[in-house]
Amino acid sequence: MKDGPPLKFVPGAYASLPNHHVHEASCSRACLLFNTADAAFDINYVDANGKEISSDEAIKAPAKPERKKK
């Protein structure tokens, strides 16, 4: 969760995420996430400042740093 310590999961791990909190997930290698819910839910994407952004903006590739010309 935002402002919390990162958690490292191993195969078969389980996590319960509270609603109305900012969460972030990433994989350092190939991974599979199975998500289930006991009721309808929304996904709202936010930027690093907590401002809501569109899903298109959230999934676009990060900008590559410019290379210095020699």
N, C-alpha and C positions, 0 to 999 in steps of 0.2 A: 504494500500500500504506500501511497505517497508519504514521504517523510519517515517511513519505517525502514527497518533493516531489510536487505535483500534476503530472500529465502532460496535455497538450492534444493531442488527436488531430485529424487532418485526414481527409477522405474517403479511404478506401483504406488507412488506417493499420493496423498489426498490433501486437499486444501478446501477450506470453507471460507468464502469471501463475503464479508458483510456488505449490505447494499448501501448506496449513497456515499461510497468512498471511491477515490481514484485508485485504480489498480494498473499495474504495468506488467507485461510478461515478455520474455525474450528467450531465445534458445541459442546456446553456443554451438550447437550441432543439430542434426535432424531430430525432430521431436514430434510427438503426437499429443494433443490435448483433447480430452473428452470432457464436455461440459454438459451438465444436466441441471434442471431447475424444477422446483415444485410449483411454480406459478409463472405467468408471463413476465418478461423482463425487457428492459431497454438497454441498449448500449449507446452511451454518449461519449464521444471522443473529445479529449481536451489536449491542449498543447502544454509545454513545460511550465507555463504560467497559470495553468488551470482554466484557461479560456476555451470554451467549447468550439470545436472545429468540425468540418464535414468529414465523412468517412473517406472521401476521395483524398482529402488533404492528409488524413491520418495514415493512409497506406502508401502514399507516394514515396519513392526512394529518396533517401537523404541526399542533399547536395554533396557532390564530390569536391574536395579541396582543390583549389587551382594549383597547377604545377608551375614552378618558377622556370622561366626560360633561361637557358645557359648562354 
